[in-house]
Each structure stands twice: as C-alpha cells, then as structure tokens.
Amino acid sequence: MRVRNYLDIWAEYMKLNVLRWLEYRANFVIGITAMVLSDIVTVVFFWAVFLHIPSLNGWSFNQMLFMFGFWVFTGGIWHTFLAECNPSTMDRYIRNGWFDRYLMRPMDSLIHLSIQRMDDDGLGDLGSGVVMLLYSSAALGIAWNFQNVLALAVLSAGSVLVWFSLNIIFASTAFWATSVRSLMDVLWNLARFIEYPLNIYNSAVVWVLTFIIPLGFVSFYPSQYFFQNVPWIMYSFATLPVGLVMFALAYFLWNKGLKKYGSTGH
C-alpha cells in the first residue's frame, strides 16, 4: 500500500474521531481538563520545591519547567495520535481475539493499530506543554526564531519516535506472553525518571536511560540544545537518529512477534 493510501486512511480516521468528540462533548472537555490539571499539579510541586532551594543540582525552576514542558508536549503528540499501540491495548486485543481483524485487512497491522484512534485527552497535554515551553523559554531568554522552531520540530520528532518505539517494543511482548498489561505500569514508572534532570541520578541510572532504555532522549537531551549546555548538547543532536534506530528495532520486533502470533480463538 502506498504512502498516499495510508494518509487518506489516516485522514478518514481523523474525521471519525472528531465526529466522536463532537458527539460526546462532556467526555471531551473532562478528559482534556483532567490532563491539564494533572500537569498543573506537577508544576505546583516543582514550584513548592524551589521555594526552599535555589536550584536542583544546578538546574533552575525555569529549566526544570522547560524540560518537563518538552516531555508533556511531545508526550501529548504521542497521546493524541499514536497512543493506541501500547502494552495495555495489545494485552486486551490479543486476549479477546480482536487483533485478528488487523491481519485480515490490506494494510500494515502496526500502522493500522496506531492511527485508528485519536485520544482527545492528549490535547490537554499538548496545550499544557505549549504553555510551559512558552513561559519557561521567555524566562530563560530563548527566542523562537526560525532556527529554534526548526530545532523544536526535529527534536520533537525524535522524542516522539523514542517514546512511540518503546511502547511498540513493550507491546510486542504480547505476541509471546499474551498478558502484558502490567508492562504499561513499568513503562510509565520508568518515564517518571525523566520528569527530572538525568544528572541528579547516579551514573548507572543515567547510563541505562541513555543507552538501554533511552528515555533521556525524550526530554532531557533535546532540551540541552535550547540551553546550549556544552556538556550535554552533543547528545541533543542524536535525538532524531536514536528515534529512528529505536523505531527500526521496534518494527523488527513487531514483525518478529507477528510470525509467532496464533489467534486465541473464541
């Protein structure tokens, strides 16, 4: 199937999702509001901490806010457009036999699963992320000129790819283990580490979050480009390449798992 066909299908799914949002407007508003409030709680926690300390291992409140805002923004992109492919969903689809229908349609099963549903809750994260980035960048003197806007686009793409790929990798284990819902909790608990600068952790944790489960490339390393932080800025340039490598690995494992998959039946 050609790229044009996939884009046409994605556009149709977008229309259906928007119609669903319009049909259930209360759910739409509640979901977005809940995500915004959740983000506000975290920011208030950061603010309360910085009332008592001038910096956290050399990081200011506004730098923390920028890094967290970057994670919320790129996480919001994933949440809105790509979140259907995750361990919890795969666990449910495979155990109930629902995944079989993706194998009966003339399109890539991973792409189909990923684009079929847009989650309106993610719009709350997107909005919160934009506000945090704008506020913190103004406080830090970061100008949104063409170069920085382009950098934001490229780094965000890499960040989304890393997080999307990790979800695919964890979700792919369902082809072998079937029941993998708990892995969603594991992945999100690991993601809690990137709400804070990596260098507040010991070197072993930093190494794991850089080279094994590269969550550092979701927010910490990309943010260093905008801070022009010399010890870390070189890592920011690797964000998109790491994302592409992670996606290639995730896609390989997905297809490897497909060959092992046997329908659960009814």
Backbone as CSV, one residue per row, in Angstrom:
resi,resn,N_x,N_y,N_z,CA_x,CA_y,CA_z,C_x,C_y,C_z
1,MET,0.845,-1.192,0.000,0.000,0.000,0.000,0.884,1.248,0.000
2,ARG,0.563,2.206,-0.832,1.376,3.407,-0.969,1.152,4.378,0.204
3,VAL,2.140,5.271,0.382,2.049,6.262,1.462,0.782,7.098,1.313
4,ARG,0.427,7.447,0.073,-0.771,8.252,-0.179,-2.019,7.560,0.363
5,ASN,-2.075,6.235,0.187,-3.224,5.486,0.694,-3.317,5.550,2.213
6,TYR,-2.154,5.418,2.874,-2.131,5.499,4.337,-2.573,6.874,4.820
7,LEU,-2.121,7.906,4.125,-2.510,9.260,4.517,-4.014,9.475,4.343
8,ASP,-4.579,8.920,3.277,-6.020,9.034,3.052,-6.798,8.310,4.155
9,ILE,-6.313,7.123,4.537,-6.975,6.359,5.597,-6.874,7.099,6.926
10,TRP,-5.679,7.661,7.194,-5.491,8.412,8.432,-6.428,9.613,8.488
11,ALA,-6.588,10.293,7.357,-7.485,11.454,7.298,-8.921,11.040,7.593
12,GLU,-9.331,9.892,7.075,-10.682,9.402,7.336,-10.872,9.068,8.811
13,TYR,-9.855,8.437,9.400,-9.926,8.133,10.830,-9.996,9.417,11.657
14,MET,-9.256,10.443,11.233,-9.303,11.716,11.943,-10.713,12.306,11.924
15,LYS,-11.348,12.240,10.759,-12.714,12.757,10.648,-13.650,12.012,11.598
16,LEU,-13.527,10.687,11.628,-14.386,9.878,12.502,-14.140,10.199,13.968
17,ASN,-12.876,10.413,14.325,-12.555,10.729,15.721,-13.098,12.096,16.124
18,VAL,-12.990,13.072,15.222,-13.523,14.404,15.519,-15.032,14.339,15.693
19,LEU,-15.701,13.559,14.857,-17.150,13.385,14.995,-17.495,12.738,16.333
20,ARG,-16.658,11.799,16.757,-16.883,11.170,18.067,-16.732,12.181,19.190
21,TRP,-15.728,13.050,19.073,-15.531,14.081,20.088,-16.732,15.015,20.159
22,LEU,-17.259,15.373,18.996,-18.411,16.275,18.956,-19.669,15.616,19.522
23,GLU,-19.746,14.301,19.378,-20.912,13.573,19.881,-20.891,13.496,21.406
24,TYR,-19.686,13.310,21.960,-19.556,13.166,23.420,-18.746,14.359,23.955
25,ARG,-19.342,15.519,23.916,-18.635,16.756,24.248,-18.233,16.822,25.716
26,ALA,-19.062,16.293,26.589,-18.732,16.321,28.021,-17.477,15.508,28.284
27,ASN,-17.400,14.308,27.689,-16.204,13.479,27.840,-14.977,14.185,27.279
28,PHE,-15.163,14.872,26.166,-14.082,15.613,25.517,-13.511,16.659,26.467
29,VAL,-14.377,17.452,27.068,-13.951,18.525,27.971,-13.344,17.951,29.247
30,ILE,-13.988,16.938,29.806,-13.497,16.340,31.058,-12.118,15.724,30.866
31,GLY,-11.924,15.006,29.748,-10.638,14.361,29.500,-9.505,15.359,29.372
32,ILE,-9.744,16.417,28.603,-8.707,17.447,28.422,-8.424,18.158,29.741
33,THR,-9.477,18.495,30.467,-9.320,19.197,31.751,-8.533,18.359,32.737
34,ALA,-8.804,17.062,32.761,-8.107,16.167,33.691,-6.607,16.152,33.414
35,MET,-6.231,16.109,32.142,-4.812,16.093,31.799,-4.140,17.415,32.164
36,VAL,-4.825,18.523,31.910,-4.271,19.840,32.262,-4.071,19.947,33.766
37,LEU,-5.052,19.514,34.539,-4.943,19.568,35.998,-3.794,18.697,36.499
38,SER,-3.641,17.538,35.894,-2.538,16.658,36.275,-1.191,17.339,36.035
39,ASP,-1.056,18.013,34.901,0.188,18.730,34.602,0.401,19.895,35.568
40,ILE,-0.679,20.582,35.905,-0.587,21.707,36.841,-0.099,21.237,38.209
41,VAL,-0.584,20.086,38.644,-0.168,19.540,39.947,1.341,19.330,39.975
42,THR,1.895,18.780,38.896,3.340,18.549,38.843,4.110,19.871,38.874
43,VAL,3.633,20.860,38.130,4.295,22.176,38.107,4.244,22.826,39.490
44,VAL,3.112,22.713,40.157,2.981,23.270,41.507,3.954,22.575,42.458
45,PHE,4.135,21.276,42.280,5.100,20.547,43.108,6.510,21.091,42.881
46,PHE,6.883,21.279,41.603,8.194,21.861,41.299,8.335,23.232,41.963
47,TRP,7.310,24.054,41.822,7.332,25.408,42.388,7.522,25.360,43.904
48,ALA,6.826,24.431,44.572,6.935,24.308,46.027,8.338,23.895,46.436
49,VAL,8.932,23.001,45.659,10.303,22.570,45.955,11.270,23.737,45.832
50,PHE,11.118,24.542,44.776,12.052,25.642,44.531,11.814,26.842,45.452
51,LEU,10.758,26.811,46.237,10.596,27.819,47.280,11.629,27.632,48.379
52,HIS,12.147,26.395,48.492,13.068,26.058,49.590,14.506,25.865,49.135
53,ILE,14.716,25.710,47.810,16.079,25.540,47.313,16.287,26.469,46.114
54,PRO,17.505,27.004,45.939,17.747,27.908,44.805,17.845,27.165,43.472
55,SER,18.334,25.919,43.529,18.461,25.131,42.307,18.510,23.651,42.672
56,LEU,18.272,22.812,41.691,18.334,21.364,41.897,19.521,20.832,41.106
57,ASN,20.598,20.611,41.806,21.843,20.149,41.188,22.262,21.059,40.025
58,GLY,22.043,22.367,40.221,22.445,23.343,39.220,21.352,23.741,38.244
59,TRP,20.190,23.112,38.324,19.084,23.411,37.406,18.101,24.359,38.069
60,SER,17.702,25.406,37.340,16.745,26.374,37.868,15.316,25.877,37.667
61,PHE,14.377,26.568,38.305,12.965,26.211,38.153,12.534,26.289,36.689
62,ASN,12.946,27.352,35.988,12.516,27.522,34.604,13.140,26.483,33.672
63,GLN,14.338,26.039,33.961,14.924,24.956,33.177,14.166,23.657,33.413
64,MET,13.819,23.404,34.674,13.010,22.222,35.001,11.672,22.285,34.282
65,LEU,11.086,23.473,34.286,9.783,23.645,33.650,9.890,23.429,32.141
66,PHE,10.967,23.890,31.533,11.155,23.697,30.102,11.284,22.218,29.774
67,MET,12.107,21.495,30.531,12.298,20.069,30.273,11.006,19.285,30.479
68,PHE,10.290,19.614,31.536,9.008,18.947,31.774,7.999,19.320,30.694
69,GLY,7.995,20.592,30.287,7.098,21.037,29.229,7.384,20.346,27.909
70,PHE,8.673,20.114,27.625,9.036,19.410,26.392,8.493,17.993,26.421
71,TRP,8.618,17.326,27.549,8.097,15.958,27.704,6.576,15.938,27.586
72,VAL,5.910,16.890,28.216,4.450,16.946,28.147,3.991,17.234,26.714
73,PHE,4.713,18.124,26.022,4.359,18.477,24.644,4.510,17.282,23.709
74,THR,5.678,16.651,23.713,5.893,15.516,22.806,5.073,14.304,23.250
75,GLY,4.912,14.149,24.561,4.043,13.075,25.046,2.605,13.310,24.617
76,GLY,2.222,14.588,24.542,0.877,14.929,24.095,0.657,14.576,22.630
77,ILE,1.695,14.750,21.813,1.600,14.359,20.406,1.371,12.857,20.306
78,TRP,2.184,12.097,21.051,2.008,10.635,21.066,0.628,10.261,21.598
79,HIS,0.243,10.868,22.705,-1.027,10.556,23.359,-2.206,10.815,22.428
80,THR,-2.137,11.885,21.666,-3.248,12.250,20.785,-3.321,11.373,19.541
81,PHE,-2.168,11.106,18.920,-2.177,10.491,17.599,-1.700,9.042,17.538
82,LEU,-0.930,8.571,18.528,-0.283,7.260,18.388,-0.450,6.339,19.589
83,ALA,-1.248,6.735,20.554,-1.268,6.028,21.831,-1.978,4.678,21.812
84,GLU,-2.653,4.344,20.712,-3.399,3.090,20.699,-2.487,1.870,20.737
85,CYS,-1.268,2.026,20.236,-0.318,0.912,20.285,0.479,1.000,21.583
86,ASN,0.018,0.277,22.584,0.684,0.237,23.886,0.450,-1.126,24.512
87,PRO,1.197,-1.502,25.547,1.052,-2.838,26.137,-0.357,-3.144,26.616
88,SER,-1.026,-2.179,27.217,-2.376,-2.414,27.739,-3.360,-2.753,26.622
89,THR,-3.300,-1.995,25.520,-4.188,-2.243,24.392,-3.910,-3.599,23.754
90,MET,-2.629,-3.907,23.537,-2.280,-5.182,22.928,-2.702,-6.349,23.799
91,ASP,-2.553,-6.209,25.096,-2.999,-7.246,26.024,-4.489,-7.525,25.824
92,ARG,-5.266,-6.471,25.755,-6.726,-6.612,25.602,-7.099,-7.166,24.226
93,TYR,-6.457,-6.653,23.182,-6.795,-7.079,21.826,-6.464,-8.556,21.589
94,ILE,-5.312,-8.980,22.058,-4.891,-10.356,21.812,-5.683,-11.337,22.676
95,ARG,-5.893,-11.011,23.934,-6.618,-11.938,24.815,-8.074,-12.110,24.404
96,ASN,-8.652,-11.066,23.771,-10.039,-11.151,23.330,-10.189,-11.567,21.868
97,GLY,-9.060,-11.775,21.203,-9.110,-12.185,19.811,-9.410,-11.069,18.846
98,TRP,-9.364,-9.819,19.305,-9.705,-8.682,18.448,-8.586,-8.338,17.469
99,PHE,-7.368,-8.769,17.795,-6.238,-8.405,16.939,-6.331,-9.071,15.570
100,ASP,-7.047,-10.178,15.471,-7.128,-10.921,14.209,-7.632,-10.059,13.054
101,ARG,-8.517,-9.121,13.355,-9.090,-8.318,12.267,-8.052,-7.447,11.584
102,TYR,-6.964,-7.088,12.308,-5.913,-6.275,11.695,-5.094,-7.082,10.699
103,LEU,-5.114,-8.403,10.866,-4.370,-9.264,9.962,-5.164,-9.599,8.706
104,MET,-6.425,-9.255,8.714,-7.298,-9.582,7.582,-7.486,-8.389,6.642
105,ARG,-6.836,-7.277,6.954,-7.011,-6.069,6.151,-5.730,-5.754,5.389
106,PRO,-5.864,-5.172,4.201,-4.697,-4.963,3.312,-3.848,-3.758,3.674
107,MET,-3.414,-3.700,4.927,-2.505,-2.642,5.340,-1.673,-3.129,6.509
108,ASP,-0.569,-2.483,6.739,0.341,-2.874,7.809,-0.374,-2.834,9.154
109,SER,-0.289,-3.915,9.909,-1.037,-4.024,11.170,-0.595,-3.001,12.203
110,LEU,0.710,-2.703,12.260,1.208,-1.733,13.232,0.693,-0.336,12.912
111,ILE,0.772,0.047,11.630,0.280,1.366,11.236,-1.216,1.473,11.477
112,HIS,-1.937,0.420,11.124,-3.388,0.430,11.292,-3.772,0.611,12.762
113,LEU,-3.139,-0.179,13.627,-3.443,-0.088,15.051,-3.100,1.291,15.603
114,SER,-1.999,1.861,15.137,-1.509,3.123,15.691,-2.347,4.328,15.296
115,ILE,-2.895,4.322,14.069,-3.556,5.533,13.571,-5.074,5.500,13.693
116,GLN,-5.624,4.365,14.121,-7.079,4.235,14.060,-7.817,5.118,15.063
117,ARG,-7.167,5.467,16.147,-7.874,6.211,17.189,-7.051,7.401,17.653
118,MET,-7.688,8.543,17.712,-7.078,9.732,18.290,-7.665,9.936,19.682
119,ASP,-6.798,10.122,20.660,-7.240,10.287,22.042,-7.301,11.776,22.385
120,ASP,-8.508,12.271,22.593,-8.674,13.696,22.859,-8.026,14.139,24.163
121,ASP,-7.830,13.229,25.114,-7.157,13.598,26.362,-5.775,14.186,26.082
122,GLY,-5.123,13.667,25.040,-3.785,14.127,24.715,-3.720,15.592,24.345
123,LEU,-4.846,16.151,23.897,-4.869,17.582,23.566,-4.609,18.432,24.805
124,GLY,-5.016,17.926,25.966,-4.735,18.635,27.216,-3.250,18.724,27.473
125,ASP,-2.531,17.607,27.243,-1.078,17.616,27.389,-0.430,18.526,26.352
126,LEU,-0.915,18.468,25.127,-0.358,19.331,24.080,-0.455,20.802,24.464
127,GLY,-1.636,21.203,24.912,-1.837,22.596,25.317,-0.974,22.981,26.498
128,SER,-0.922,22.112,27.502,-0.093,22.387,28.685,1.373,22.503,28.307
129,GLY,1.821,21.590,27.431,3.216,21.601,27.011,3.594,22.887,26.303
130,VAL,2.722,23.357,25.420,2.980,24.605,24.698,3.089,25.771,25.668
131,VAL,2.173,25.846,26.627,2.186,26.949,27.599,3.467,26.905,28.430
132,MET,3.859,25.727,28.890,5.077,25.606,29.697,6.316,25.984,28.895
133,LEU,6.370,25.547,27.636,7.520,25.879,26.799,7.606,27.385,26.542
134,LEU,6.485,28.010,26.270,6.477,29.444,26.001,6.863,30.247,27.242
135,TYR,6.293,29.875,28.383,6.584,30.610,29.625,8.050,30.459,30.023
136,SER,8.519,29.206,30.059,9.893,28.968,30.516,10.913,29.523,29.535
137,SER,10.643,29.418,28.236,11.595,29.942,27.248,11.701,31.462,27.354
138,ALA,10.585,32.127,27.626,10.624,33.582,27.807,11.470,33.938,29.025
139,ALA,11.304,33.185,30.094,12.073,33.442,31.320,13.558,33.149,31.126
140,LEU,13.862,32.194,30.249,15.254,31.800,30.020,15.901,32.595,28.885
141,GLY,15.121,33.429,28.211,15.657,34.224,27.111,15.850,33.432,25.828
142,ILE,15.084,32.355,25.656,15.162,31.553,24.434,14.231,32.157,23.392
143,ALA,14.795,32.587,22.281,13.992,33.216,21.231,13.510,32.163,20.242
144,TRP,12.245,32.271,19.860,11.699,31.300,18.904,11.880,31.824,17.476
145,ASN,13.153,31.889,17.075,13.466,32.252,15.698,13.343,31.006,14.813
146,PHE,13.598,31.175,13.528,13.431,30.053,12.593,14.284,28.859,12.988
147,GLN,15.524,29.107,13.393,16.435,28.021,13.751,15.895,27.217,14.928
148,ASN,15.416,27.908,15.951,14.918,27.196,17.131,13.589,26.499,16.878
149,VAL,12.741,27.096,16.047,11.483,26.433,15.695,11.764,25.159,14.908
150,LEU,12.719,25.240,13.975,13.107,24.053,13.205,13.703,22.990,14.119
151,ALA,14.548,23.435,15.055,15.144,22.502,16.005,14.068,21.834,16.862
152,LEU,13.074,22.621,17.281,11.978,22.065,18.073,11.237,20.986,17.288
153,ALA,10.997,21.240,16.000,10.291,20.267,15.169,11.091,18.971,15.034
154,VAL,12.389,19.096,14.758,13.239,17.914,14.563,13.404,17.139,15.868
155,LEU,13.686,17.865,16.951,13.887,17.213,18.247,12.596,16.594,18.766
156,SER,11.476,17.251,18.515,10.188,16.694,18.931,9.890,15.406,18.180
157,ALA,10.218,15.389,16.883,10.013,14.171,16.088,10.823,13.018,16.660
158,GLY,12.078,13.303,17.010,12.917,12.263,17.607,12.383,11.796,18.948
159,SER,11.947,12.742,19.761,11.395,12.420,21.076,10.157,11.540,20.962
160,VAL,9.245,11.910,20.078,8.023,11.125,19.880,8.365,9.723,19.387
161,LEU,9.318,9.631,18.468,9.720,8.326,17.942,10.277,7.416,19.035
162,VAL,11.089,7.982,19.928,11.650,7.181,21.016,10.536,6.635,21.908
163,TRP,9.620,7.498,22.327,8.540,7.072,23.221,7.574,6.115,22.511
164,PHE,7.242,6.400,21.275,6.383,5.530,20.466,7.025,4.157,20.301
165,SER,8.312,4.139,20.013,9.029,2.885,19.799,9.092,2.038,21.068
166,LEU,9.330,2.693,22.196,9.352,1.948,23.461,7.999,1.308,23.736
167,ASN,6.925,2.018,23.425,5.591,1.445,23.587,5.384,0.254,22.658
168,ILE,5.866,0.350,21.428,5.745,-0.766,20.487,6.529,-1.970,20.984
169,ILE,7.765,-1.722,21.452,8.605,-2.820,21.943,7.934,-3.539,23.112
170,PHE,7.438,-2.776,24.073,6.770,-3.383,25.218,5.484,-4.081,24.779
171,ALA,4.752,-3.458,23.845,3.504,-4.049,23.355,3.767,-5.344,22.586
172,SER,4.890,-5.411,21.879,5.209,-6.589,21.069,5.391,-7.841,21.900
173,THR,5.738,-7.676,23.165,5.910,-8.858,24.023,4.608,-9.632,24.182
174,ALA,3.477,-8.989,23.863,2.182,-9.674,23.958,2.088,-10.836,22.979
175,PHE,2.858,-10.808,21.899,2.831,-11.908,20.941,3.406,-13.186,21.542
176,TRP,4.264,-13.011,22.547,4.858,-14.168,23.193,4.206,-14.476,24.549
177,ALA,3.929,-13.420,25.318,3.455,-13.617,26.694,1.947,-13.478,26.852
178,THR,1.265,-12.871,25.906,-0.195,-12.647,25.908,-0.630,-11.622,26.955
179,SER,-0.359,-11.906,28.241,-0.779,-10.987,29.297,0.374,-10.066,29.659
180,VAL,0.320,-8.826,29.180,1.433,-7.896,29.389,0.950,-6.539,29.892
181,ARG,-0.258,-6.493,30.396,-0.828,-5.205,30.823,0.045,-4.504,31.855
182,SER,0.662,-5.289,32.732,1.478,-4.700,33.799,2.697,-3.973,33.247
183,LEU,3.115,-4.310,32.015,4.271,-3.633,31.431,3.986,-2.167,31.164
184,MET,2.718,-1.817,31.001,2.357,-0.412,30.822,2.722,0.375,32.077
185,ASP,2.471,-0.223,33.244,2.835,0.434,34.504,4.348,0.553,34.628
186,VAL,5.059,-0.492,34.197,6.525,-0.468,34.255,7.059,0.677,33.396
187,LEU,6.531,0.801,32.173,6.998,1.839,31.260,6.716,3.236,31.801
188,TRP,5.528,3.441,32.338,5.187,4.763,32.863,5.966,5.078,34.136
189,ASN,6.251,4.056,34.941,7.081,4.299,36.132,8.501,4.670,35.732
190,LEU,9.012,4.057,34.680,10.335,4.443,34.171,10.307,5.875,33.660
191,ALA,9.187,6.252,33.043,9.066,7.612,32.496,9.069,8.673,33.585
192,ARG,8.744,8.285,34.816,8.776,9.258,35.913,10.181,9.812,36.126
193,PHE,11.195,9.021,35.744,12.575,9.479,35.891,12.839,10.727,35.066
194,ILE,12.188,10.852,33.898,12.530,11.964,33.013,11.748,13.233,33.340
195,GLU,11.004,13.204,34.434,10.400,14.449,34.899,11.446,15.338,35.574
196,TYR,12.613,14.761,35.816,13.705,15.476,36.483,14.971,15.370,35.640
197,PRO,15.926,16.270,35.812,17.173,16.200,35.041,17.906,14.889,35.304
198,LEU,18.456,14.303,34.257,19.105,12.998,34.405,20.287,13.022,35.360
199,ASN,21.002,14.145,35.383,22.236,14.142,36.170,22.018,14.269,37.674
200,ILE,20.752,14.225,38.128,20.535,14.144,39.576,20.613,12.698,40.044
201,TYR,20.630,11.756,39.088,20.707,10.334,39.422,22.155,9.869,39.345
202,ASN,22.414,8.668,39.872,23.785,8.156,39.797,24.109,7.725,38.367
203,SER,25.377,7.499,38.105,25.842,7.258,36.741,25.229,6.005,36.114
204,ALA,24.928,5.002,36.929,24.343,3.768,36.400,22.957,4.031,35.825
205,VAL,22.165,4.827,36.547,20.813,5.159,36.076,20.899,5.985,34.793
206,VAL,21.815,6.958,34.764,21.988,7.798,33.577,22.372,6.933,32.379
207,TRP,23.258,5.976,32.582,23.710,5.109,31.501,22.547,4.278,30.954
208,VAL,21.733,3.717,31.845,20.585,2.907,31.425,19.594,3.761,30.633
209,LEU,19.315,4.972,31.126,18.331,5.843,30.479,18.884,6.532,29.228
210,THR,20.159,6.288,28.941,20.760,6.821,27.715,20.971,5.732,26.671
211,PHE,21.472,4.564,27.105,21.892,3.540,26.150,21.030,2.273,26.127
212,ILE,20.292,1.997,27.169,19.492,0.766,27.217,18.015,1.064,26.966
213,ILE,17.437,1.890,27.808,16.060,2.366,27.620,16.182,3.879,27.469
214,PRO,16.375,4.366,26.240,16.841,5.753,26.025,15.793,6.835,26.268
215,LEU,15.221,6.814,27.453,14.224,7.821,27.803,14.833,9.215,27.949
216,GLY,16.149,9.270,28.129,16.803,10.573,28.203,16.613,11.393,26.942
217,PHE,16.383,10.709,25.812,16.203,11.408,24.541,14.758,11.852,24.333
218,VAL,13.915,11.630,25.319,12.531,12.098,25.228,12.422,13.562,25.634
219,SER,13.208,13.976,26.628,13.115,15.381,27.041,14.441,15.986,27.500
220,PHE,15.215,15.250,28.299,16.418,15.851,28.885,17.429,16.264,27.821
221,TYR,17.836,15.327,26.970,18.851,15.651,25.969,18.356,16.653,24.921
222,PRO,17.139,16.513,24.395,16.675,17.532,23.423,16.665,18.942,24.004
223,SER,16.321,19.053,25.282,16.246,20.382,25.907,17.604,21.068,25.973
224,GLN,18.678,20.276,26.006,20.011,20.861,26.144,20.396,21.698,24.938
225,TYR,19.785,21.417,23.783,20.062,22.240,22.604,19.653,23.690,22.865
226,PHE,18.518,23.878,23.476,17.992,25.226,23.721,18.726,25.915,24.868
227,PHE,19.265,25.114,25.795,20.043,25.697,26.892,21.480,25.976,26.453
228,GLN,21.876,25.406,25.301,23.267,25.491,24.837,24.209,25.001,25.935
229,ASN,23.817,23.900,26.533,24.561,23.328,27.647,25.682,22.441,27.099
230,VAL,26.902,22.942,27.125,28.029,22.293,26.451,28.240,20.835,26.849
231,PRO,28.185,20.451,28.135,28.433,19.035,28.445,27.426,18.075,27.829
232,TRP,26.217,18.566,27.507,25.152,17.671,27.060,24.661,17.948,25.644
233,ILE,25.039,19.052,25.053,24.409,19.456,23.792,24.661,18.470,22.657
234,MET,25.804,17.788,22.672,26.088,16.827,21.609,25.058,15.696,21.601
235,TYR,24.547,15.350,22.780,23.531,14.305,22.848,22.238,14.753,22.191
236,SER,21.961,16.046,22.240,20.713,16.529,21.645,20.689,16.268,20.145
237,PHE,21.866,16.340,19.490,21.927,16.102,18.052,21.627,14.650,17.695
238,ALA,21.746,13.774,18.685,21.489,12.346,18.440,20.023,11.980,18.635
239,THR,19.180,12.934,19.026,17.793,12.614,19.362,17.033,11.965,18.210
240,LEU,17.065,12.585,17.041,16.349,12.020,15.896,16.971,10.704,15.427
241,PRO,18.302,10.601,15.291,18.882,9.302,14.922,18.529,8.190,15.906
242,VAL,18.556,8.493,17.203,18.179,7.483,18.202,16.714,7.081,18.010
243,GLY,15.854,8.064,17.732,14.448,7.767,17.495,14.255,6.851,16.299
244,LEU,14.992,7.105,15.213,14.882,6.289,14.008,15.395,4.871,14.251
245,VAL,16.500,4.753,14.972,17.040,3.424,15.295,16.066,2.660,16.187
246,MET,15.497,3.349,17.169,14.536,2.703,18.064,13.297,2.239,17.306
247,PHE,12.839,3.054,16.354,11.661,2.653,15.586,11.976,1.448,14.703
248,ALA,13.171,1.425,14.103,13.567,0.278,13.284,13.595,-0.989,14.137
249,LEU,14.137,-0.876,15.344,14.179,-2.020,16.257,12.766,-2.448,16.651
250,ALA,11.925,-1.473,16.971,10.551,-1.773,17.375,9.779,-2.452,16.253
251,TYR,9.955,-1.950,15.026,9.254,-2.515,13.876,9.728,-3.947,13.604
252,PHE,11.023,-4.171,13.777,11.578,-5.520,13.610,10.966,-6.482,14.635
253,LEU,10.929,-6.076,15.896,10.380,-6.936,16.947,8.881,-7.179,16.729
254,TRP,8.168,-6.151,16.274,6.741,-6.307,15.977,6.516,-7.387,14.921
255,ASN,7.267,-7.301,13.827,7.112,-8.280,12.751,7.591,-9.670,13.165
256,LYS,8.605,-9.704,14.025,9.071,-10.986,14.566,7.969,-11.607,15.414
257,GLY,7.300,-10.779,16.207,6.212,-11.272,17.040,5.014,-11.731,16.225
258,LEU,4.736,-11.031,15.130,3.630,-11.425,14.262,3.769,-12.852,13.762
259,LYS,5.023,-13.246,13.484,5.265,-14.609,12.984,4.996,-15.650,14.064
260,LYS,5.095,-15.232,15.334,4.837,-16.144,16.453,3.377,-16.143,16.866
261,TYR,2.625,-15.166,16.375,1.262,-14.986,16.842,0.335,-16.088,16.365
262,GLY,-0.465,-16.590,17.293,-1.521,-17.541,16.975,-2.798,-17.036,17.596
263,SER,-3.863,-16.997,16.820,-5.129,-16.457,17.323,-5.579,-17.176,18.580
264,THR,-6.154,-16.416,19.514,-6.639,-17.004,20.758,-7.933,-17.763,20.545
265,GLY,-8.636,-17.418,19.442,-9.925,-18.073,19.195,-10.988,-17.545,20.119
266,HIS,-12.147,-18.158,20.077,-13.263,-17.722,20.898,-13.867,-18.925,21.613
